Amino acid sequence: MASKVWIQLLGVLFMVSATMGAAPRKPVNVQFGRNYVPTWAFDHIKYFNGGSEIQLHLDKYTGTGFQSKGSYLFGHFSMQIKLVPGDSAGTVTAFYLASQNAEHDEIDFEFLGNRTGQPYILQTNVFTGGKGDREHRIYLWFDPTKAYHSYSVLWNLYQIVGFHIDGCEASVEAKFCATQGKRWWDQKEFQDLDAYQYRRLKWVRQRWTIYNYCTDRSRYPTLPPECRRDRDV
Ligand SMILES: *[C@@H]1O[C@H](CO)[C@@H](O)[C@H](O)[C@H]1NC(C)=O
């Protein structure tokens, strides 16, 4: 039976926030309920530490999900996720940003479950103006059911810079982590990947990629415009 665990963050592209010019506050631990609301199967969310931590439960009847209360124009969106172990075939765990306007925009992380001992597949997709069909599918270089890993989207003034896995921990200068809280994602240096990140991307493309729509000439006889900046396709 197919079950779904959805983790959803909503973003509205043209939202103007009154606090945009203000200096961001230091990240602090807050109660889950202050920033998020459950979206379905409320009884499958378990709360810990006075509501500052939660677990999403998946059983044979249902999964569950939540979404942010606020909408965000840009940012670095990161989720620590540990996936369903064992027989997860037919399950899809998703962490995505979605617009609420008529022209649908979406940025997706989707984890496709598999039978016991078989690898999960991570699929990413990007929708703009209602059109998706921009899939990448990769195997992971670790077992995503064993420990929490951070999966992030960096989206700034210039572009969707990228999908990162354990980006903070892996970056040479740990600058993602070190500068947190300084509105760092809109700085010039985050217009593009750095040399180290390009090497890591190449490694993922060569060793772990199953499918990349940018290289699918039967589906896209001409290179989609957003693929042009990839140095290796
Ligand atoms: C499940 O694992 C097999 C190989 O071990 C792989 O071929 C298949 O694509 C996987 N399916 C999914 C949905 O991850």
The ligand as an SDF file (V2000), in Angstrom:
LIG
                    3D

 14 14  0  0  0  0  0  0  0  0999 V2000
   15.0620   -0.4360   -5.4940 C   0  0  0  0  0  0  0  0  0  0  0  0
   16.3180   -1.0710   -5.5660 O   0  0  0  0  0  0  0  0  0  0  0  0
   16.6370   -1.5840   -6.8470 C   0  0  0  0  0  0  0  0  0  0  0  0
   18.0250   -2.2440   -6.8720 C   0  0  0  0  0  0  0  0  0  0  0  0
   18.5720   -2.6290   -5.7520 O   0  0  0  0  0  0  0  0  0  0  0  0
   16.6690   -0.4980   -7.8770 C   0  0  0  0  0  0  0  0  0  0  0  0
   16.9380   -1.0330   -9.1470 O   0  0  0  0  0  0  0  0  0  0  0  0
   15.3590    0.2280   -7.8960 C   0  0  0  0  0  0  0  0  0  0  0  0
   15.4420    1.3030   -8.7780 O   0  0  0  0  0  0  0  0  0  0  0  0
   15.0020    0.7330   -6.4950 C   0  0  0  0  0  0  0  0  0  0  0  0
   13.6980    1.3570   -6.5570 N   0  0  0  0  0  0  0  0  0  0  0  0
   13.4040    2.4800   -5.9360 C   0  0  0  0  0  0  0  0  0  0  0  0
   12.0180    3.0140   -6.1360 C   0  0  0  0  0  0  0  0  0  0  0  0
   14.1750    3.0750   -5.2420 O   0  0  0  0  0  0  0  0  0  0  0  0
  1  2  1  0
  1 10  1  0
  2  3  1  0
  3  4  1  0
  3  6  1  0
  4  5  1  0
  6  7  1  0
  6  8  1  0
  8  9  1  0
  8 10  1  0
 10 11  1  0
 11 12  1  0
 12 13  1  0
 12 14  2  0
M  END
$$$$
